[in-house]
């Protein structure tokens, strides 16, 4: 899980919250209790910049603390005058300068691969908001370093899609374990089975499971 990334991406998420909460309460008494404990949702999406910039930022943030990732991301942007680069600008810059800004060699290859995909006419990066969830995931995971988890975070916190359940996310797994008093962490298939009832508002349920982990233990 990367709660720092989740928190970093916050703006306003266009989901019918009242309808979503009514549905979740009706289908799952345990989740209804979680909703009561956590309080009103503060669901957000990041709408600034381009989709290219959002995915690049997600790659930078992978496996780093929030403060460290923000510092490196800021240094990368500084290479381009403090602005989000275009894909062609990123392709032209020397790898050594990106590494000098703090990107690992691996992440340098990842952002360059993202840029290489983005300049292709047949790669619909800036039209992802027009595509369905599965197609967005299939598209993004063609990029090196972008797995299903990153694509799901993009769906939730960039596009504001209401029905995403990140079954691979450790925070979701821990939230379910805590909410339902499970002895072991649920596996990804178990997460999907348990969360099936939350559709079509699994993004909202996910937000509550993440926030549950911020509460003190009972």
C-alpha positions as CSV (number, residue, x, y, z in Angstrom):
1,X,0.0,0.0,0.0
2,X,1.1,3.6,-0.5
3,X,-1.1,5.8,1.6
4,X,1.2,8.7,0.9
5,X,0.4,8.4,-2.8
6,X,-3.4,8.2,-2.0
7,X,-3.2,11.3,0.1
8,X,-1.0,13.1,-2.5
9,X,-3.6,12.8,-5.2
10,X,-6.5,14.4,-3.3
11,X,-8.9,16.9,-4.9
12,X,-12.8,16.4,-5.4
13,X,-14.0,13.0,-6.6
14,X,-17.3,13.2,-8.6
15,X,-19.2,10.3,-7.0
16,X,-22.8,10.4,-5.8
17,X,-21.7,10.1,-2.1
18,X,-25.2,9.9,-0.5
19,X,-26.3,7.2,-2.9
20,X,-23.1,5.3,-2.4
21,X,-23.2,5.4,1.4
22,X,-26.9,4.2,1.4
23,X,-25.9,1.3,-0.8
24,X,-22.9,0.3,1.2
25,X,-24.8,0.5,4.5
26,X,-27.6,-1.6,3.0
27,X,-25.5,-4.4,1.7
28,X,-22.8,-4.7,4.4
29,X,-23.5,-4.1,8.2
30,X,-19.8,-4.4,9.0
31,X,-18.9,-1.7,6.5
32,X,-21.8,0.4,7.8
33,X,-20.1,0.4,11.2
34,X,-16.8,1.4,9.6
35,X,-18.6,4.3,7.9
36,X,-20.0,5.4,11.3
37,X,-16.6,5.3,12.9
38,X,-14.7,7.1,10.1
39,X,-17.3,9.8,9.4
40,X,-18.2,11.7,6.2
41,X,-16.1,10.8,3.2
42,X,-13.6,13.2,1.7
43,X,-13.2,11.6,-1.7
44,X,-10.9,13.5,-4.0
45,X,-9.3,13.3,-7.5
46,X,-6.3,15.1,-9.0
47,X,-7.4,17.0,-12.1
48,X,-4.5,19.3,-12.6
49,X,-2.0,18.7,-15.4
50,X,-2.1,16.0,-18.0
51,X,-2.6,12.2,-17.7
52,X,1.0,11.8,-18.7
53,X,2.1,13.9,-15.8
54,X,-0.1,12.0,-13.4
55,X,1.3,8.6,-14.4
56,X,4.9,10.0,-14.3
57,X,4.2,11.2,-10.8
58,X,2.8,7.9,-9.8
59,X,6.0,6.2,-11.0
60,X,8.2,8.6,-9.1
61,X,6.2,7.9,-5.9
62,X,6.4,4.1,-6.1
63,X,7.9,2.5,-3.0
64,X,9.0,5.9,-1.5
65,X,7.8,7.8,1.6
66,X,5.7,10.9,0.8
67,X,8.3,13.4,1.7
68,X,11.1,11.7,-0.2
69,X,8.9,11.2,-3.3
70,X,7.7,14.8,-3.3
71,X,11.3,16.0,-3.1
72,X,12.4,13.9,-6.0
73,X,9.3,14.8,-8.1
74,X,10.0,18.5,-7.5
75,X,13.6,18.1,-8.6
76,X,12.5,16.3,-11.8
77,X,10.1,19.1,-12.5
78,X,12.9,21.6,-11.8
79,X,14.8,20.2,-14.8
80,X,11.9,21.5,-17.0
81,X,11.6,24.9,-15.4
82,X,9.4,23.7,-12.6
83,X,6.7,22.5,-15.0
84,X,5.4,19.2,-16.0
85,X,7.4,18.0,-19.1
86,X,5.9,16.9,-22.4
87,X,6.7,13.4,-23.4
88,X,9.1,14.6,-26.1
89,X,10.9,16.8,-23.6
90,X,11.3,13.9,-21.3
91,X,12.6,11.7,-24.1
92,X,15.2,14.3,-25.0
93,X,16.7,14.8,-21.6
94,X,19.8,12.9,-20.6
95,X,19.2,9.9,-18.3
96,X,22.0,11.1,-16.1
97,X,20.2,14.3,-15.3
98,X,17.1,12.4,-14.2
99,X,19.3,10.2,-12.0
100,X,20.9,13.3,-10.7
101,X,17.5,14.5,-9.6
102,X,17.1,11.4,-7.5
103,X,15.4,8.9,-9.9
104,X,16.8,5.4,-9.7
105,X,18.1,3.9,-12.9
106,X,15.0,1.7,-13.0
107,X,12.5,4.5,-12.6
108,X,14.4,6.5,-15.2
109,X,13.8,3.7,-17.7
110,X,10.1,3.6,-16.6
111,X,9.4,7.3,-17.2
112,X,11.3,7.1,-20.5
113,X,9.2,4.1,-21.5
114,X,6.0,6.0,-20.5
115,X,7.1,9.0,-22.7
116,X,7.9,6.7,-25.6
117,X,4.4,5.2,-25.4
118,X,2.9,8.7,-25.0
119,X,4.3,10.0,-28.3
120,X,2.8,7.1,-30.2
121,X,-0.4,8.0,-32.1
122,X,-2.0,4.6,-31.3
123,X,-1.4,5.0,-27.5
124,X,-4.5,6.8,-26.1
125,X,-2.9,8.2,-22.9
126,X,-4.6,11.6,-23.0
127,X,-7.9,10.0,-23.9
128,X,-8.0,7.5,-21.0
129,X,-10.9,9.3,-19.5
130,X,-13.0,8.3,-22.5
131,X,-12.3,4.5,-22.0
132,X,-13.8,2.0,-19.7
133,X,-12.0,0.8,-16.6
134,X,-10.6,-2.5,-18.0
135,X,-9.3,-0.8,-21.1
136,X,-7.6,1.9,-19.0
137,X,-5.9,-0.9,-17.0
138,X,-4.9,-2.8,-20.2
139,X,-3.5,0.4,-21.7
140,X,-1.5,1.7,-18.8
141,X,0.0,-1.7,-18.0
142,X,1.7,-1.7,-21.4
143,X,4.1,0.8,-19.8
144,X,7.1,-0.7,-18.0
145,X,6.8,-0.1,-14.3
146,X,3.0,0.5,-14.4
147,X,1.2,-2.5,-12.9
148,X,-2.4,-3.1,-12.1
149,X,-2.2,-1.4,-8.8
150,X,-0.9,1.8,-10.3
151,X,-3.5,1.7,-13.0
152,X,-6.2,1.2,-10.4
153,X,-5.0,4.2,-8.4
154,X,-5.1,6.2,-11.6
155,X,-8.7,5.1,-12.1
156,X,-9.7,6.1,-8.6
157,X,-7.7,9.3,-7.9
158,X,-7.2,10.7,-11.4
159,X,-10.4,9.7,-13.2
160,X,-12.7,9.5,-10.2
161,X,-14.1,6.1,-11.2
162,X,-16.6,4.9,-8.5
163,X,-16.2,1.1,-8.7
164,X,-12.5,0.2,-8.3
165,X,-11.3,-2.3,-5.8
166,X,-7.5,-2.6,-5.5
167,X,-7.3,-6.3,-4.5
168,X,-3.5,-6.2,-4.5
169,X,-3.3,-3.2,-2.1
170,X,-2.0,-4.1,1.3
171,X,-4.0,-1.3,2.9
172,X,-7.2,-2.7,1.5
173,X,-6.3,-6.2,2.7
174,X,-5.4,-4.9,6.2
175,X,-8.6,-2.8,6.3
176,X,-10.7,-5.9,5.6
177,X,-8.8,-7.9,8.1
178,X,-9.4,-5.3,10.8
179,X,-13.0,-4.6,9.9
180,X,-14.1,-8.2,9.8
181,X,-11.8,-9.5,12.6
182,X,-9.9,-12.0,10.3
183,X,-7.0,-13.9,11.6
184,X,-5.1,-13.6,8.4
185,X,-4.8,-11.1,5.6
186,X,-7.3,-11.9,2.8
187,X,-5.8,-12.9,-0.5
188,X,-6.6,-10.8,-3.6
189,X,-9.3,-13.3,-4.7
190,X,-10.9,-13.1,-1.2
191,X,-10.8,-9.3,-1.4
192,X,-12.7,-9.4,-4.7
193,X,-15.2,-11.9,-3.4
194,X,-15.9,-10.0,-0.2
195,X,-16.1,-6.7,-2.1
196,X,-18.4,-7.9,-4.8
197,X,-21.4,-6.7,-2.8
198,X,-20.1,-3.2,-2.7
199,X,-20.4,-2.7,-6.4
200,X,-21.0,-0.2,-8.0
201,X,-19.3,1.9,-5.3
202,X,-16.2,-0.1,-4.4
203,X,-14.0,3.0,-4.6
204,X,-15.9,4.5,-1.7
205,X,-15.7,1.3,0.2
206,X,-11.9,1.3,-0.4
207,X,-11.6,4.8,0.9
208,X,-13.2,3.8,4.1
209,X,-11.0,0.8,4.5
210,X,-7.9,3.0,4.1
211,X,-9.2,5.5,6.6
212,X,-10.1,2.7,9.1
213,X,-6.3,2.1,9.4
214,X,-5.9,5.7,10.6
215,X,-8.1,5.1,13.6
216,X,-6.7,3.9,16.9
217,X,-7.1,0.2,17.7
218,X,-10.2,-0.7,19.7
